[in-house]
Amino acid sequence: MTECIFCGIAAGEIPAQIVADDPEFLAFRDIAPKAPVHIVVIPRRHVASLAAAADLPEAVRARMPVFLAEVAELEGLGPTGYRVVTNHGPDSRQSVFHLHWHVLGGTLLSDAM
């Protein structure tokens, strides 16, 4: 098994509630949700954070926002809106060092970030 929990989920070694997947990305429910809808989206290829996104192929980088929007639509968040967040580094409280985004919605979210 890999040391990266998100790589383990992408490889099917660690169970997760999968919401959407394609050859480049995987979306699954967060195990400690911060909103009624809280989905984690990862690239299948391991890169540590947004700062390393240049290591992904250009086509994958271009598809990132499209896949995020597709996940939000699948979860019914399009009409009312949603938040997409990523963290980079320890000061942002990044806890898993595999690039990922949180798609949050399903309620009026706090204006505090």
C-alpha positions in Angstrom: 0.0 0.0 0.0 1.2 3.5 -0.8 2.0 6.0 2.0 -0.3 8.7 0.5 -3.9 8.1 1.6 -5.3 9.8 -1.5 -3.1 7.6 -3.7 -4.4 4.6 -1.8 -8.0 5.8 -2.4 -7.2 6.3 -6.1 -5.7 2.8 -6.4 -8.8 1.3 -4.7 -6.7 0.1 -1.7 -8.5 2.4 0.8 -12.4 2.5 0.7 -14.1 5.8 -0.1 -17.6 6.9 -1.2 -16.8 7.7 -4.8 -18.9 10.4 -6.4 -17.3 10.7 -9.8 -14.2 9.5 -11.6 -12.5 9.6 -14.9 -9.0 8.5 -16.1 -7.4 11.7 -14.6 -9.5 12.6 -11.5 -11.4 11.1 -8.7 -14.1 12.7 -6.4 -15.2 11.2 -3.1 -17.1 12.3 0.0 -15.0 13.8 2.8 -14.9 11.6 5.9 -15.3 14.7 8.2 -17.7 17.0 6.2 -17.7 20.7 6.9 -20.9 21.3 4.9 -23.9 19.2 3.9 -22.1 18.5 0.6 -18.4 18.1 1.0 -16.5 16.4 -1.8 -12.8 15.9 -2.2 -11.4 16.0 -5.7 -7.9 14.7 -6.5 -5.9 14.1 -9.6 -5.1 10.4 -9.9 -1.4 11.3 -10.4 0.3 12.3 -7.2 1.5 15.9 -7.0 2.0 17.4 -3.5 0.0 20.6 -3.9 -1.1 23.3 -6.2 2.5 24.6 -6.3 3.4 21.3 -8.1 0.5 21.4 -10.6 2.9 22.2 -13.4 4.1 18.6 -13.1 0.8 17.4 -14.4 0.3 17.2 -18.2 -1.2 20.4 -19.7 -4.4 18.6 -20.7 -5.0 17.4 -17.1 -4.4 21.0 -15.8 -6.9 22.3 -18.3 -9.5 19.7 -17.3 -9.2 20.5 -13.5 -11.9 23.2 -13.3 -14.2 21.4 -15.7 -14.1 18.2 -13.6 -14.7 20.3 -10.4 -17.8 21.9 -12.0 -19.1 18.5 -13.2 -18.8 17.2 -9.6 -20.7 20.2 -8.3 -23.4 19.7 -10.9 -23.7 16.0 -10.0 -24.3 17.0 -6.4 -27.0 19.5 -7.4 -25.0 22.5 -6.3 -25.2 24.5 -9.6 -28.4 26.4 -8.9 -27.4 27.8 -5.5 -23.7 27.8 -5.7 -20.7 26.2 -4.0 -17.2 26.8 -2.8 -14.0 25.2 -4.2 -11.0 25.4 -1.9 -7.4 24.0 -2.0 -4.7 24.5 0.5 -0.9 24.7 -0.1 1.5 24.0 2.7 1.4 23.8 6.5 0.4 27.4 7.1 -2.8 26.8 5.2 -3.3 23.6 7.2 -2.9 21.3 4.3 -3.0 17.9 6.0 -2.7 15.5 3.1 0.1 16.4 0.7 -1.6 15.3 -2.4 -3.1 18.1 -4.5 -6.9 18.2 -3.7 -9.8 20.5 -3.8 -12.8 20.6 -1.4 -16.2 21.2 -3.1 -18.5 22.5 -0.4 -22.2 23.5 -0.6 -25.7 22.5 0.2 -26.3 25.4 2.5 -25.5 29.1 2.9 -21.8 29.0 3.6 -20.0 31.2 6.1 -18.5 34.4 4.6 -15.4 33.7 6.7 -12.6 31.9 4.9 
